[in-house]
Amino acid sequence: MQQLRMTSDLEDAINVAWNEAEELDCSFQELDDIDLVECREALHKRAKLIMSALHNYAFYSVRTD
């Protein structure tokens, strides 16, 4: 596997993805089932932001738009 060189863009993408994933984790810990259903669209948006941030660096990626 080719080793990736840490560039500013890659570092920014990882930071964005990490922050969004951390917010998702907090949501899953703090919200009850009813709130999770009500927040479904926002949670889905966060997942798409993670995918979008890492899209250019993933060996396998899907469209996020």
C-alpha positions as CSV (number, residue, x, y, z in Angstrom):
1,M,0.0,0.0,0.0
2,Q,1.3,3.4,-0.9
3,Q,2.1,5.6,2.1
4,L,0.3,8.9,2.1
5,R,2.3,12.1,2.8
6,M,0.5,14.3,5.4
7,T,-0.3,17.5,3.5
8,S,-2.2,20.5,4.8
9,D,-5.3,19.5,2.8
10,L,-5.2,15.9,4.2
11,E,-4.6,17.2,7.7
12,D,-7.6,19.6,7.3
13,A,-9.8,16.8,5.9
14,I,-8.9,14.5,8.8
15,N,-9.6,17.2,11.4
16,V,-13.0,17.9,9.8
17,A,-13.9,14.2,9.7
18,W,-12.7,13.7,13.3
19,N,-14.7,16.6,14.6
20,E,-17.9,15.5,12.8
21,A,-17.4,11.9,14.0
22,E,-16.9,13.1,17.5
23,E,-20.2,15.1,17.3
24,L,-22.0,12.0,16.0
25,D,-20.6,10.0,18.9
26,C,-21.8,12.5,21.4
27,S,-25.2,12.6,19.8
28,F,-25.5,8.8,20.0
29,Q,-24.5,8.9,23.7
30,E,-26.7,11.8,24.7
31,L,-29.9,11.4,22.7
32,D,-32.6,8.9,23.5
33,D,-34.3,6.9,20.7
34,I,-37.0,9.4,20.1
35,D,-34.6,12.3,19.8
36,L,-32.3,10.2,17.5
37,V,-35.2,9.7,15.1
38,E,-36.1,13.4,15.2
39,C,-32.4,14.3,14.5
40,R,-32.0,11.7,11.7
41,E,-31.5,14.3,9.0
42,A,-28.8,16.2,11.0
43,L,-27.0,12.9,11.8
44,H,-27.1,11.9,8.1
45,K,-25.7,15.3,7.2
46,R,-22.8,14.8,9.6
47,A,-22.0,11.4,8.1
48,K,-22.1,12.9,4.6
49,L,-19.7,15.7,5.8
50,I,-17.3,13.0,7.0
51,M,-17.5,11.1,3.7
52,S,-17.0,14.4,1.7
53,A,-14.0,15.5,3.8
54,L,-12.2,12.1,3.2
55,H,-13.5,11.5,-0.4
56,N,-10.2,12.5,-2.1
57,Y,-8.1,10.4,0.2
58,A,-10.2,7.2,0.4
59,F,-9.1,4.2,-1.7
60,Y,-12.8,3.4,-2.2
61,S,-15.3,6.2,-2.2
62,V,-18.9,6.9,-3.1
63,R,-20.5,10.1,-4.2
64,T,-21.7,12.3,-1.4
65,D,-23.7,14.9,-3.3
